[in-house]
Amino acid sequence: MARAQLVQRQPLRASVGPRDIFSSLAQFWYRRDLLWHMTIRHLRGQYKQSVLGYAWALINPLSQIVILSFVFSTILAVTNPGVPFPLFLFVGLLPWIFFSSAVAAATDSIVNASSLVTKVYFPREILVTAAVLTKVFDLALGLVVLVGLMVYYGRLPEETAIWIPAVFFIHLIFTLGLSYPLAALNLYFHDVRFLVGVVLTMWFYLTPVIYQISNVPSKYHIMYDLNPNAVFIDAYRRLFLYGQVPAIDKMAIGLAVALVSFIVGYYIFKRMEPGFADSI
């Protein structure tokens, strides 16, 4: 922050054009040290003054898997997915928790750092990205629980699991692409944070986290083909549990959607950025 400059307030119309996106991304990469600092700061503040601290990152997925496993494997008796249901559920639940918590945290990231935004200049997308990367740490802790489940059920990850980091990277790009414009819009319209909560709840049930796509009538499959999270979660399960490589065409669509989301979302964010300080 030593090189930070006092913010120059600009009207909303004085914003970047499409040709400035690459230079903005280059500047963003140049300040990656600040991104690391912000991520660590956000991570430390996330569970500050909490009795259990980082244990909450484990308690959240554990509580959900216990409740959902009981309801959907005992009470509703969903179709056997070919692996122990808690394991099937958790492989889908972990990336969903990452996605939903990252989008929710990123939406509030600019508003929560309003005092910083009005005092110094730095690429504002650092705040949004740091909020998302913080949830990667929570995801890593959740993987500890997953490993424990796999040991309990005596199952090892399939060899195809080596491709999971590549799928996650695409998922991360998609998450960032949604987070940038939501964070900017939330600064101007505070209703956005509530709308995000509603949409995420609906999105959860329209994503095969607690059920298989094969349980869905074929006439509705188009909705899942167009749902990036459905594509990603199906890919995680195929790679991790079933030793199958996801359909190349679906992953290509997922990659295209992620890249378009990132570019468009980042562009919208940079267009709105000059008015941030005046809107707080």
Sequence and secondary structure as in RCSB ss.txt:
>XXXX:A:sequence
MARAQLVQRQPLRASVGPRDIFSSLAQFWYRRDLLWHMTIRHLRGQYKQSVLGYAWALINPLSQIVILSFVFSTI
LAVTNPGVPFPLFLFVGLLPWIFFSSAVAAATDSIVNASSLVTKVYFPREILVTAAVLTKVFDLALGLVVLVGLM
VYYGRLPEETAIWIPAVFFIHLIFTLGLSYPLAALNLYFHDVRFLVGVVLTMWFYLTPVIYQISNVPSKYHIMYD
LNPNAVFIDAYRRLFLYGQVPAIDKMAIGLAVALVSFIVGYYIFKRMEPGFADSI
>XXXX:A:secstr
 TT EE     TTS   GGGHHHHHHHHHHTHHHHHHHHHHHHHHHTTT SSGGGHHHHHHHHHHHHHHHIIIII
S     SS HHHHHHHHHHHHHHHHHHHHHHHTHHHHTHHHHTTEES THHHHHHHHHHHHHHHHHHHHHHHHHH
HHHT    GGGGGHHHHHHHHHHHHHHHHHHHHHHHHH TTHHHHHHHHHHHHHHTTTTSS GGGS GGGHHHHH
T HHHHHHHHHHIIIII     HHHHHHHHHHHHHHHHHHHHHHHHHGGGHHHH 
